Amino acid sequence: MSATNGKALPPAVVLGLGQNGLATIRALARMGVPVIGIDNDLEQPGAHTRYARKSHCPGFSTEGPELADHLMRLGADLGQKAVLFPSGDINLTVVSENRERLAAHFHIVLPSREVLRRILDKKVFYRFAQENDLPIADTWFVNDAADIRRLAGTVRYPSLIKPYQPNAAWRRAFDTRLFIANSAEQLVRLYDRLAAVHTDLLLQEYIPGGDGDLCWGVTYLTRDGEPVALWTGRKLRQYPRGFGTATLAESRWLPDVADETLRALRALGHTGYGVVEFKRDARDGVLRITEVTGGRTWFPHGLVTRSGLNLPYIWYCDALGRPLPRPARVNAFDEGLRWIHEERDLKTVVLYFLGRDGFGLRQWIGSYRGRRTYAYAAWDDLGPALEAVRRVLEAGVNRVRRRISGRPRTGMRPTSSWDLATQRANRSPERPSDE
């Protein structure tokens, strides 16, 4: 273990070994922090990192007691308090709800339960945003079929209909978190179909604009609400198109995004690690909030670290009460660096070609020019990229074998993310998309 003045540094425990957790592990381990990663899947690419000791928790992906119990056993064995880093909403909720119990073995830096509820509960967040003049798309709360039929004749189209929080039944039925309605008739049909699975639905106006109109502010706020460091950037591509997660992103200083990020997080009462995602409305250029993430790391945050602002390490130091490693300026990061999720961006590029919107080979190659960093690939940590490549090749071989044998695919949902995104690219009349 790394040491300072002969004493071993307290370990960090990262919850999740997906791409998000992997970026957290690397950010901390490269600063000399010993790291333990917990997940129920120790075969995924991120679990092949050399920078963390892995710990298997079968109930990791549920909100049941398994993760908290696992952490208590792990903490008792460590011999010193570790710093906890959630990387997803489920494990964040588990840590937050068990924070007093876990505090015996872990340093936990989280906003209050009330603040986290404002962020995690979409119904609470949208009401809060409306009451506090935070810029969001026009939003309506749907109580029943009579509500949707009344609204159908008044809202602008296209409009989005989605649950506040997808439940287990929704996830079994649909491989998407929202649907798009292009007319009143389509909206009513969608509601009748979706309400049979999930009754807690909301309706939102669609914000026009392309993938490149999506941008973020990422920061770490002190308990006084002051930023230790502040990064901004923008999406260039996402998967699935329109409502997915970033596959190609770029660090770029955007002053209005920085200002609106701080305004939103301060209004929410948030402290610590926080992210606000916006979409710039193509009609008027106004930034509208699409997502707030707090208390856990954010999907392509490896770009922030590689740009020069190591927010997980700032978080680590804050948890231990150490002086915070502040940059020379709050926004002193490297602009123009691009982050690529290797596997998902290749899928996205195919959809851009299918979209028939002027995207061609020259645009594709040009998008990879310049300085780059990657979700998996790293010269000092080859395992995740090698495993990702192995999986892609294995999937390709299996697909060829199925075509040769004529056997259908098994164990698949009725509609996959790929099929849904392809429907969107081909402009199907009723197209679901991931948010």
LUMSE-725586 format. One record per atom (N, C-alpha, C): x, y, z. Coordinates in steps of 0.001 Angstrom, whole numbers, plus 524288, in hexadecimal, padded with zeros to 5 digits. Layout:
! residues N
XYZ...
//
This chain:
! residues 435
8033A7FB50800008000080000800008035B804DE8000080150808F97FD898040A80DEF7FDA7803E58101580328807A981365804668080181557809AF809A481AFC809B28082B81DB780DC8809DB8230080EBB80C228232B8143581111824DF814B5813CB824F9819BB813B481F9981C528144A81B8B81919814938163D81B1D80F62813D181C7180B04816A181BD0805E38149D81D21802DB8137F818258006580EE8817E07FD7880D6A813367F8EA81121812577F822812AF80D7A7F3A6815F880C2F7EE98812E780D027EA898155E80EF87E57D812B280F587E3AB81107809EB7E16E80C65809867DFAC80A9D804627DABA80D69802A87D9C780D3C7FD957D4D980EF87FB537D1D680A227F9A17CCC880A207FA867C968805DA7F8CB7C5AB8080B7F4B57C637806227EFE77C31B808007EB7A7BEBD804177EA6E7BA00805F77EA5C7B5728029C7E9A37B408802637E3DA7B58A7FE257E1607B4727FD6B7DBD47B96D7FD3F7D8A57B9BF7F9607D5267BE587F8BE7D1D97BD117F99F7CC1A7B8CA7FC487CB037B7B17FDF37C5B27BB5F802517C4207BA59804A07BF977BDCF808BC7BDA47BE4D80D3A7C1817BA0680E8E7C41A7BA05812CA7C7DE7BD91811907CC837BCCD80CE57CEC47C01980B4D7D3217C5C880AC57D19C7C6C6808CF7CCEA7CC29808487CB0E7CEE780D907CAE97CC42811957C8F97CEA4816C67C8C87CFD8818CC7CE447CC6F8179F7D20A7CD69819347D7737D2238165D7D9A37D26E8114A7D8AE7D6D380E287DA8B7DBF5810517D8747DC2D811577D3707E10D813467D1227E27D818A87D3477DE9B81C157D3EC7DFB3821557D5E77E22C8211E7DB527E06881D847DE907E26B81D187E3E37E78C81A137E41C7E7C1815A67E1657EC67812527E1B67F135815097DF847F084818317DB7D7F4FD81B027D9487F70E81F2F7DCFC7F41D820787E1067F5EA8240B7E5167F816821197E9C77F8A081BF57E9457FAE0818D27ED727F700816AA7F1587F1EF817497F0497EDF9815637F3F07ECDF80F9E7F2DD7ED1480C427F6E17EB89806CB7F6157E5A28066E7F55E7E3E7803577F18B7DE60803437F0217DC417FDB57F02F7D7687FD417F2097D46D7F85E7F1D07CF827F9797EEA87CE6A7F6347EACB7C9B97F6CD7E79B7C5E07F2787E8C97C0EF7F3DB7E9887BCD57F0117EAD07B8E47EFCD7E6587B7597EB0B7E4F37B35A7EA477E0EE7B1717E4AC7E13E7AD277E3937DE817AB667DE237DE117AD687DB987D9127AFC47DEB07D59A7B1E57DCB17D0AE7B7C17DDC77D0877BAD67D9CC7D19F7C07F7DA6F7D1977C2EB7D89A7CC7D7BF9A7D7F57C8797C18E7D6887C34D7C1357DB167BF797BE827DF367C0B07BDF17E3AF7BD307C33A7E6507BC597C3C47E9657B8287C8E17EBB77B6FA7CB4B7EEBD7BB7A7C83D7F1F67BE307CA6D7F5157C26B7CCAD7F1E47C6D47CABF7ED1F7C7807CCB17E9BD7CBA87D2207E79C7CA707D4107E88A7C5AF7D9427E6AD7C4317DD7B7EAD17C5207DC237EF0A7C7BE7E0117F2FA7C8FF7E40E7F0DA7CCE07E8DB7F2927CC3E7ECF67F1037CFE37ED377F4A87D4927EA017F8B57D4827EA687FCCC7D86B7E6FF7FBEE7DD3C7E41B7F79B7DD757E0BA7F6C77E1FA7E07C7F1077E36C7DFD97F0207E86F7DE7D7EAF07EA537D89B7EA6F7E9CB7D6C77E5EE7E7DF7D13B7E54A7E6DD7CE897E2297EB327C9A37E39A7EC357C6837E0FC7F0327C1307DFC77EDE77BF8A7DAD67EE3D7BAAE7D91B7EBCD7B6257D9917EF9D7B1FF7DC387EDEE7AD397DCCE7F1147A89A7DB1C7EDBF7A66D7D67C7EE8C7A23B7D4857EB2879D817D8207EAE379C1F7DACF7EF1C7978A7DE2A7EF1D798BA7E3D47EDFE79D127E4D67EB4E79EE67EA2C7EA7C79AEB7ED997E7A5798237EB7D7E3E1794C67EE9E7E07978F417EF4B7E28778E497EE047E767789127EE957E9A3789397F2927EE0F784A07F4677EF997843F7F8027F3FD783537F5247F922784077F0067F917783647ECF17FDD9787FD7ED9A801897883C7EA6D805AB78C3C7EB13809B4791957E8D880849791F37E61F803CF796C27E336802B279B927E6BA8026279B327EB1F7FFA479FCA7EE7B7FF077A1697F0D98043779DAA7F2D28074579F057F52080C537A1837F10980FE279F677EC4D80FE77A1AC7E826813217A72D7E6D0811487A7E57E69680C297AD0A7E573809EE7B0F97E9AC80B7E7AF527EE8E80B4A7B2D17F2D880CC47B43D7F2918128B7B08F7F124815D17B1BA7F0BB81B607B5CC7EC7D81C627B5527E814819C17B93C7E3E781A6B7BE897E5A1818557BE827E814813C17C3677E9EF8117A7C5F07EDFA815017C2DF7F1B6816E07C4FB7F5CD81A3B7C7617F3AF81F297C4F67EFB68217B7C70A7ED63826457CC4F7EAC78254A7CD1A7E8D48207D7D1FF7E62181F367D6687E9D781DB57D53B7EEA881C587D93A7F22E81A427DCFD7F42C81E6E7DB227F4E1823237DE9A7F6C48273F7DF027FCAF827947DCF67FF71823CE7DCB180526823F47D823806E8820897D63480BA18218D7D1D080D9881E8E7D35680E8A818E47CFED80CF9815657D0A880DF080FD07CCED8124280E147CDE98145C809607CA9481866807197C713815D5803097C1F3816C0803697BE2F8144A7FFDC7BD0F817BE7FB267BCF2815437F6847BBC1818067F1A17B768815357EEB47B281816E17EF457AE54814A17EC0B7AF12816277E6507AD42812BD7E2C67ADAC813FA7DD367A888813537DA517A453812347DD2579F3A811A37DAAB79AEF812F77DE8279636813ED7DC7C791EE815A37DFD579066811857E3DF7909180C7E7E26578EF4808707E60F792C08080F7EA9B797DF807B77E97679B89807487EDDA79BF580C5F7F0E979AFF810CE7EE5279AC4815BF7F12E7963F815A77F516791BF813BC7F36878D35813717F6E378E4C80FE27FB85790CF80B767FA8B79216807D37FECB795B880A74802C3799BB80D19800D879D6180FBD8046679AA08140A8076A7977181726804BB794C581B79807547911C8198980B9578E118156E80A6A78A478137380E3878CE6810AF812CA791C780F06812217949080C36816507994180F5381847799478146A8176F79DF0817848188379F868177081E3D79BD78176D821DF79D51817548276C79FE381227828D679DBE80DEB826E97A001808C6827F97A565808338257B7A5E2809E4820987AAD58094481DC37AF1580CE581FD37AD928111A822727B170814E3824657B5398127E8284C7B3FD80DF882A747B79F80B5F82E087BC95809AA82B3C7BC32808A58262D7C0A9806938233A7C241809EF81E927BF1580DE481D367C028810C6818687BF8B816AE819397C2D5819918165C7C21E81F32815DE7BE3C820148116D7B9EB822AF8128F7B5C88237380EB87B4D28294680E137B57282B288094B7B460830A6808177AFD4830C8804427AB3B83208806497A68A83242803177A35383707804A17A0478390D8010579C5783CE88028F7986783A5A8064A7952883D74808AD7913283B5E80C3578D5A837E88093778A7F834B880C1D786858316F809A278286834C6806B97812083935808F877D4B83CA48067677F4383E8D801317843C84024800EF7866D842087FC07786B883D9C7F80C78874839027F9BE788C08349B7F61E78350833267F41B77F5F833857F75F77A11832547F59377861836367F161779CD83B2D7F1FB7788183F0E7EDF977AF183DA87E8B977F8483B3F7E8F27824B839EF7E41F78073834BE7E1E577FE0830C37E53677EC482B7F7E35A7790B82AA57E2027758682D267E4D476FF582C8F7E3D076E5C830A07DFB576D5482EE47DAFD76C568328B7D6B576772835D27D7A07637B833877DA1375ECF836967DB287601F83B1B7DED476321839F67E2E7764B483E0C7E69176827842127E3D676BD0840317E08876F58843D67DDEB76C5F847897DA47768EF845717D71276631848D07D35B762BC84CC97D6287603284B337DA5775D1784EF27DD517609E8531E7DFBB7650C8516F7E1D7768BB855257E42976AAC858FE7E00E76BF6856FD7DB6C76DE885A5E7D73B769C785E617D5AA764E585CB07D542760BA860507D3D176004864847D7FA76057862F27DCE775F7C866A57E12F7641186A5D7E1F9768BE868D37E02076D6E86BFA7E10B76FB686E377DC0676C9586E477D7EA76E0B870CA7D3007731686E937D0B7773D28696E7D13877830866E77CE91776718657E7C90C779D1866287C52A778258656E7BFB77779985FAE7BE38772CD85DDF7BDAD771BC8588F7BBD376DD5858ED7B75976D33854AF7B48C7691F8547C7B088763C8854E57B32175FF5856D67B05075A9F856ED7B25B759098516A7B3ED75714850E67B8B77560A84BC27BAFF7509784BA07BD4C74DC9847437BC7074893846897BE907485D841567C17E745D0841587C5F57455883CB37C92F7402983A057C7F07407B835377C62773BEB8325B7C430739CC82ED27C881734D182FA07C9DF7326C82C757CDFB72F3C827E67CBE372CBB828AB7C759729538248C7C55272858825747BF82725248220C7BD3072402822627B7977213D827707B63371E01829667B9BB71B5782E567B8A471F41832C37B82672347832B97BB6A72777836A77BB2272A1F836997B5CE72B91831F37B3FD72E92831957AF1F72B35833357AA83726398321A7AAAA722CD833A77A654721F58398F7A647721E183BE67AADD721758419A7AB1C726758442D7A92B72AF7842177AADF72FF78445D7A963731358437A7A39E72F5A83F1B7A17D730C183DAD79C1E72F57841F07983772B4D844E47994D729B6848ED795A572C5484E277968072FA284E9679A8B73204853AB79BD7737EE853CD79B6773A9C84F4E79C0A7405984F5479C057427184FBE7967A7475F8517179612749FF8519E790F874CA084C5F78FE674CE284AF178AF874F3E845EB7897175433846DD78644757F984331786B4757B883E59789BF7580983F5678F9D755C483BA879298755F983BC879849757E28368079A42759FD8368D79EFC75C15831D07A1607586C82FFD7A5AC757AD82AF07A616754C9828B57AA7175839824927ACEE758AA824C67B22175C4E821557B4D875AB5820C47BA8B75CB681CBC7BD3475BB881C397C2CC75F6381FC47C5E875DBE821277CAAA76153824157CE0476624820C97CF3C7653081BE67D07676976818477D18D767C9812F27CF9876A5C810C17CB8E768AD80BAD7C981768B98077E7CDC576465804967CE4676442800517D20C765BD7FB2F7CF65765A77F6ED7D263767537F1E17D046763D37F0287CBC575EBF7F12A7CC3475B277EFA57C80375C587F2967C2FF75D9F7F79D7C37A75F027FAB87BED8763E67F87F7BC48767C87F7477BF5E76CB57F5507BD2F76BF47F0147BA7B7685D7ECE77BC8B7674A7E7ED7B9EB7646E7E8BE7B4C2761137ECA47B49175DC97ED737AFF57607A7F08B7ABAD763D27F45B7AD2A7660F7F7F87A95C76BEC7F8747AA1C76EA97F9147A5CC7744E7F9EA7A5EB775747FFAD7A4EC77281803167A77877325808B27A6CD770B480B677AB7B7725F810487AC7277035813327B0DB76C3A8174C7AF2D76B67817EE7AA0F7677E81BB87A8607659481A677A2EC7610B81CA57A1A175EE981C2079C6975DA88219279A4775DA28220A7952275C7B826FC7928E757398269D78FD5753F382A8F790A674EF682AFB78DE074F4182F8F78A2274DA082EB47855074DC2832C1781537486583524780377446083333782E373F1A835487821073BD183405786D57374C8369E78734733BF835A978B9D731E28300378B9B7309782DF67870572EB482896786B5732E6824BA7887F737A9825BD786DF73BE9822427885D73CF88228D78E3C73C94827337907273D6D827DA7960C73969824B8799297347B82501797A87306A8222179A717315F81C4679A07732C881A677955C733E6814CD794B1738778131F7981F73C948164E7982B7411D8151179B5C73FB1814DB7A12173CBC818B67A2E373B4C818C67A8687384E813D47A9E873478812637A6C17315A80DC47A7FB734CA808E97A84C738BD808A67A4EA73C4A804277A4E973FE7804497A9A57420B808DD7AAD8745EC8093D7AEFE7437C809087B46973EDB80B507B50473C5380B6F7BA2773AE6805FD7BC0F73A728023F7B874739677FCE17BA0A73E1D7FA787BCCD742B57FCDF7BC0E747837FADE7BE6F7494C7FE417C2FC748AE803687C25D74AB88071E7C63F7470B80BD67C65D7447F80CCE7CAC67407D810E17CB02742AF816407CC4774766816927CE457499A81B927CFFC74CAE81DFA7CB7B749F3820C67C7FE74C49822C47C32F74C35828BB7C30B74FD082AE67BFF974FC98308B7BF1375063831967B94274ED3836477B7CC74F0A838017B2587529D83CBE7B2077561883CC67AE3C759BD841237AD9475A0D842BD7A7DE75ABB847CC7A71C75BBA849BD7A1E076129848107A01D7619B8468379B45766AE8452B79907769C684A24797EB76EB284A44799957721084EC579895774D484DDD79361773D58510D78F63776558501D78A5277C208514A78A7977F0A84E797872E784B084F1D786DA78746849DB7861278C3C849EF7848078F198452678384792378435E788337951183EF9787877984C83CEC78BBE79C59840E678D8579E5A84405789E47A257847E178B357A04D84C7378E6679B2384CC778F25798D9850EB792607988184F597981F79A4184A987996379A4D848C679EC679F8A84A127A14D79F6684C057A6097A43584DA87A8AC7A3A484CE77AE887A82484D0F7B1457A82584C1C7B6E57AB6F850197B9C67AA12850AB7BEB37AD7F8531F7C27B7AE9184F257C6C27B38384E717C8317B51184AA67CC297B86084D857D0307B73484CC67D5337B9ED84FCF7D92A7BA4884CD37DE487BD6184EEC7E1DC7BD7684D137E7497BCBD851DE7EAAF7B864851F57ED9C7B7028567F7F0C57B856855957F67F7BA9B859907F8F57BB89859537FE907B64E859BF8016D7B68985930806827B1C385996809A37AF8A85F1D8098B7B2A0862E3807E67B0C286844807417AEAB8693B801BC7AE9F8652B7FE7A7AC99865B87F9357B0618681B7F5597B578868437F6BE7B95D86A747F33A7BC0C8661B7F0297BCF8866DF7EB117BF6F862C17E7F87C54D862587E8F67C71A85DA17EA377CCBD85CA77EA8A7CEF985C5F7E50E7CC0A859E97E1927CD80859757DC127C87C8594C7D8EA7C8C285B167D4127C41085B807D0D97C57C85A737CB2C7C2FF856797C8F67C404854C17C38D7BEFA855357C06B7BF90856897BB747BB25856547B7DC7BCD0853997B2D37B90A8516B7B02A7BA1C84ED67AB327B51084D957A8777B57884AE77A41A7B0C2849BF7A10F7B0F98445679EB17AC6F8422479DE27ABF883D4579AF97ACC283E65795347AF0D83AAB7927E7AF4B83ADF78CD07AC058368478A627ABF78320278CFC7A88F82DB478B577A6AD82AD87902B7A2468281478F907A03E824E7793D379D9A820167919A79D0F81C1E794F979A8E817397935F79671815B77975A791B2814A47959378F8C815827906578F3081B5478F1C78E9A81C8978A2678E49821F9788777899C824A578AF778A658299478C3A7861582CB878E2C7855C82C91794097858E827E97967E784608278179C0E787CC8236B79EB478CC78235379D747902681F5B79FAB7945C821937A3307985D81E787A42679CE38201B7A7277A1558216A7A3677A4DD824BD7A51F7A903826B17A1B87AC858224879FD57ADE28227B79AD37B1DB81EF7798AF7B68E8220F796B07B5BC827077956D7B9F182A8D793D37B8C582FD3796567BC7E831C9799677BBAD836B179C3E7C0B3839E279C0C7C04283EE679D5A7C4AE8427A79CC77C4D38464D7A1577C9798473D7A36F7CA1C84B427A7737CA258509D7A4D67C6E78542C7A6CD7C672859567A46F7C45485D177A88E7C6EC8618C7A94C7C51D865507AD1A7C060868357AAEF7BBF7867C87ADBC7B70686A287AC327B51886D567B0DB7B6278726B7B0EF7B4F0875937B58E7AF3B875677B7397AB93875707B37C7A611875637B50E7A494870297B77B7A6F386BE77B5977A605866C67B7F37A826866AD7BD837ACC5868ED7BE517AF0B869297C3907AB7C86C297C74B7A991870A17C58A7A637873E07C8DB7A1278710A7CA4379EB686E9E7C65E799C186BF57C75579A808670B7CAA579EFD864807CA237A02585FEF7CD687A0518617B7D3237A343865967D44C7A3B1867637D9B479E64869427DBC379B7886BEA7D8887965A86DE57DA46792B78695E7DBA5792A5865547D85878F25860EB7D945790B985DE17DE26795C185CA77DEAB79781859887E322796D585C7E7E83F797E1861837E82F7971D8649C7ECF77915A864EC7EE5E78DF9865887EA7D7885E865B17EB9478684860947EE02788B085C3D7EC2B7874F857197EE3F7898D856217F3A978D4C859597F54D78FE8858847FA4A7942B854717FA0B796188536C7F55E799E284F3E7F49B79F5E850E67F63A7A25584D3F7F8667A7F084DF17F9697AACA849097F7A77AFF28497F7F6F67B3028450F7F52B7B2F0844997EF4B7B35B83FC97ED687B3BA83EA97E7C87AE6183F507E53D7AE0E842B47E1497A90E843967DEB67A99B8449C7D8E57A5AD842F67D5F97A59C843887D0477A03D845707CE9C7A01E8491C7CB0079B3184AC37C89C79BCD84A427C2B87982C8477E7C04A7981C846FA7BA97793EB84A907B8657953584D1E7B40C791A9850C37B17E7911284F537ABC278CC98513A7A97D78C4E851517A3D978B27856EA7A24178E1B858C779E6F78D4885E1A79C91788CE85E0A7989C78494860A379A0077FDE8609F796CC780FD86333791897802B8605778D4F781538625B7881677DD2866F47869D77980867B478951775E686BF5787FA777B88713C78A0577A008713478ECC77B608763879130780CE8764C793AB783AC871E379369788F1871B5795A17891A8713E79B86784A2870A479E0E7846B8704A7A3C57862986AD97A5887894F86AAE7A9AE78AE2865BB7ABFE786798639F7AF5C784EF85EBF7AE76780E085C507B19F7830F8575C7B41878216856B27B91578431852477BC057818684D477BA3F784A9849507B9037828C8442D7B7B5783A08402C7BBF8787A78410C7BF297890E83D377C32B78C9483FC47C73478BDC83E567CC2578F7583FDB7D04F7916D83AE07D2E97968283A8D7D3AC798EE836177D64B79BE6838247DB0179AF3835DD7DF7C79DB5837977E42479EC8833117E7C57A31D8335E7EAA67A46182F567EE6F7A6F582A887EC2B7A78282A627E7087AA27825FA7E4747ACF0827FF7DFA87B0A7824F27DDBA7B37A8268A7D9087AFFB825E67D4437B1B18284D7CFFD7AE798291B7CB507B0FB826427C6C27ADD58249F7C2E97AF8F820CA7BF007B4E2821F67BC767B5A1826327B9747BAC9826FA7B7087BE6C82A7A7BA3D7BE72829CC7BF7A7C18782D5D7C2AA7C76582C687C2237C8EC8281C7BF887CE76827737BE557D08982BE87BB0B7CD2D82E537B7DB7CEBA832DA7B4BB7D02D837717B83E7CD3D8383E7BC6F7CE6483C887C0067D3C283BBA7C2827D4C6836F67C4437D9D5835CE7C6B67DE498369B7C2EA7DDB6834747BE327E1E9834E87BA597E28F83A7F7B86F7DE8483DBD7B9227DEFB843437B7C17E1ED8465F7BBE27E2EF843F77C05B7E6188468F7C4577E36E847A17C9827DE70846247CA157DBA4846FD7CF017DA21841AD7D1487DD0C83FEC7D5227DC2E83ABC7D7697D83683B367DBDD7D33983B427DA7E7CF2183BF87DE607CEAC837687E22F7CF638326D7E0867CF4C82E3D7E4687D38582EDE7E89A7D815830C27E71B7DC35831837EB077DAF3836217EE9F7D88C83A3F7EC777D6B783E8A7EFCA7D2BE83C727F3BA7CF34839327F1DD7CB42836B57F5337CDF38337D7F9767D1C8830687F8067D4AC82D257FBB87D72483080800037D9BD834AC7FE7F7DC4683819802517D83F83AB8805DB7D3DE83C52803A97CFC283EC5806BA7CD9A83AFE80AC87CCD283612809367CAC48322880CD37CE6A8314C811777D374831D1810937D751830EB814B27D8B0835E0817B17D64E83A3C816317D77B83F24818DA7DCCC841538178A7DEEE83FE5813187E417841C88116E7E381846C180E2D7E7A5849C980DAD7E76884E5F80A3D7E5CD84CC4804BC7E24E84FB0802697E05684E477FD3C7E43384FEE7F9077E57E84C717F5647E92884DB57F1247E697851347ED157E6C18563A7EDF27E417859EC7EA837E76985B1C7E5B97E4E485B927E1257E7CE85D277DC727E964862E17DCCF7ECE4864917D9577EEAA86A057D95E7EA1786DB97D8937E65E86C407D54B7E16486EFC7D4A87DD1A86AF87D5267D88E86CA67D6B97D45B868F17D7957D308865F27D29C7D3E08686C7CE157D2AE865EB7C9117D7A5864E97C5E57DBEA8639C7C88F7E0E9862B97C5DC7E12385D277C3B77DE8885C4D7BF517DEB5857257BCE17E039857A97B7207E1AA853567B4E27E398853177AF817DEFB852CA7ABC27DE51856BC7A8867D9FA856D27A4D57DB3D853C379FD87D72C851E579D537D7C584F54798437D920849917988D7D9888475E79D497DA92841C679DD67D58683EC779CDF7D5D683A98799D97D1328377D798A27D1628323779B5E7CCD6830A479D407CC2982B9D79FED7C8D78281279C877CA838232979BF87C7DA81F78798857C6A281A7F79B867C1C0818EA79B557C04F813B479D317C0B68101C7987B7C4D980D077984E7C65780A50793857C1F8806F4791447BFC28038F7947C7BBD87FFE2792897B6C78029F7910B7B4B9805E2794867AFA980853793937AFED80C5278F277B46980EF378E7B7B4A2812E178A5E7B48181062784F67B69980BB9784677B6398091577F557B08A807FD77DF47AD6680683781D27A7D4805B6780D97A53680AD977F587A6B580F0A782107A4698141F780F17A59E815DF77B697AA738150F779BA7AC09816AD774807A8B0813F6770657A78880EF3771347A42080C2576D8F79ECE80ECF76D4379CC18106B771BE797A8812FD771CB797D48185076F3179C3D81B0D76FAC79CC68200A76CF479CA081F2F7670879F3B81B1C7653979F05819E975F9F7996A818A875DFD796AA8159276138791498142475FF978DA1818D27601E78F1B81CD07632478BB382141763E078B0D824B575F2578E4E823F675B2C78DC2826DC7564B78DC282CCE757317914182EAE75A977915C8344B75BC0796AA836AF75A7079920834BE7565479DFC8371D7548D7A2DB83523757377A2578313775A8E7A6DB82F1675D4D7A96582AE7759E57AE5382BB1758A57B10082802755447B654826817575F7B952823C57541E7BE60821C8755CB7C20B82629757687C20C82A7A754897C57F82ED4755E27C42C8311375B3C7BF1B831AF75C5F7BD85833BF761707BF0083002765DC7BE7882AFC764CE7BFCC82710768C17C59B8275176A137C8E68270D7661F7CE90827327670C7D02582C5C769957CDDE830A1767B17CF2E835BA769DC7CDC68364576F907C9B183385771557C806833FD776C57CBF3831A177A8D7CF8F82E5D7789B7D37882BEB77BFA7D8BA82EBC77BD57D90C83304778EF7DDFD835D9778B57DF04838CC77DC37E407839EC77EAD7E56C83CEB7834C7E6AD83979787ED7E70983BE878C817E87883919791497E3C683618793577E4C183138794FD7E08182DBC7967A7E1D082AC279B7E7DDB08296479E327DE08825A47A2797D974821E87A1E47D9C381D6D7A4767D607819417A35D7D38B817277A85A7CEEF814D97A7AD7CC3E812757AC1A7CF3980DC47AE2B7D13F80A747AAB17D3DA805B27AC527D9BE805C57AB577DB69807AE7A6E37E0DB807297A55B7E45F80AD27A87B7E894808AC7AA907EC8980BB87AD587F1958088E7AD587F5E380B097ABE57FAD3808387AB7A7FC92805E37B0B07FB1E808667B4F67FCC68066C7BA0F7F8CC802AA7BC727F4A8801637B9947F0927FDFB7BBAA7EDC87FB637B7187F0427F7767B4C77EE6F7F53A7AFDD7E9E07F16A7B06D7E9337EF307B50E7E5587EB0D7B5C47DFD77EC647B4017DD9D7F0E17B5857D83A7F2137B3EB7D7817F2587AE067DB1D7F4CB7AB3E7DA957F5397A58E7DB0A7EFE37A2F67DEA77ECAF7A4CC7DF497E77C7A27D7DA667E4357A3497D8017E4907A7E17D3377E19F7A8DA7CEC17E3B77A5877CE727E8E67A4DA7CA5B7EB237A1957CAE67E94879BF77CFAC7E927799F47D09D7E744794A07CF157E1847942E7D09B7DE66798167CF447D8D7797F57C95E7D812797AC7C67D7DB3579AA27C0CD7DAB479AAC7BE647DC427956F7C0657E066793247BE647E21778E147BF547DDD8789FB7C40B7DBAB789F57C54C7D784786337C1F37D2B07871B7C1357D14D78BFC7BE007CCC278D3D7B8607CD9378B777B6467D24878C587B0F47D36A78AA17B0867D325784B57B48E7D515781EB7B4847D4DD77C3B7B4AB7CF4D77A387B7EE7CC1C77C897B84B7C69577AF07B31C7C3D277BE77B0BA7C4D47806E7ABBD7C24A781A67A77D7C3F577DD57A7967C8F677C457A3A77CAD37788F7A44C7C8107734E7A92E7C78B7718E7AA2F7C4CD76CA57A8617BF2276D027A9877BC9C7715C7A7EC7B727772067A2007B696771D579F387BA397744C799817B9EC7743B797697BA8976EB5799C47BE1B76BC0797ED7BEED76664798EE7BA1C7630C79D7C7B7B7763D679EC47B304760C879B197AE917622179A037ADF776735796B37A9A1768ED790F07AAC47685078F947AFD7767CA78A197B15676754787327B14E76C7678A067B0DA770DE787747B0C8775FC786497B651777CA781AF7B72077A22780697BC5577C2C7837A7BD7078122783DF7C26C782767865C7C3F27874D782E37C25278BDA7854A7C0D379039782547BF2B794CD783B37C2907996A780297C29A79D317812C7C57C7A1F8781147CB567A15077EB57CD5679D1F77EA27D2F079C227795B7D52779DA5779477DA2079EFF774587DCD579FBE771997DD5579A8276C757DE1479A977699E7DE8C795A376BC67E2CB7921E76DA77E7137946F76FE07EB567915E774E47ED18793F57793D7ECBF7914F77E427EE21793A177F677F3EA792F2783507F5DE795DA784ED7FB5079540786947FC5978FA5789387F88D78D5478B037F949787EF786597F9EA7844A782657F670784E077DC77F6CB7819177AF77FBF67825677A837FDA978741777CA8028E7885877A9280723785DA77FC88073D78674782BD80B94784457828480B8477E4D78285806D877BFD7822D806737765377CDB808597746F778C48070E7776E7739A809117760C773AF80F01775EB776398114F779D0776758170877A067796E819277754C77DD6816AF77401780EE8188B76F9277DD38183A76A8077A878144776A227776A8139C765687722D8167C765A17718C819C5769CE76CFD81D2676A3F767E981A0F76A98767DB815FC76DC9763048131B76E7A75EFA816A677106759E8815F976FFA755FF819B2771D175562819D5777B4756738158677A60755D6815717800675AC88131E7824E75E9A8166678376763D081473784757657B8156078A18766908114F78D1776892811F27925576E69812C6792397707B8158D79606776138168F79639777D6816CF79BDC77C968154379CE177EC3815B77A21C77FFD81B577A34B77F5E81CD17A82F780898221C7A9E0786288226B7ABAE
//
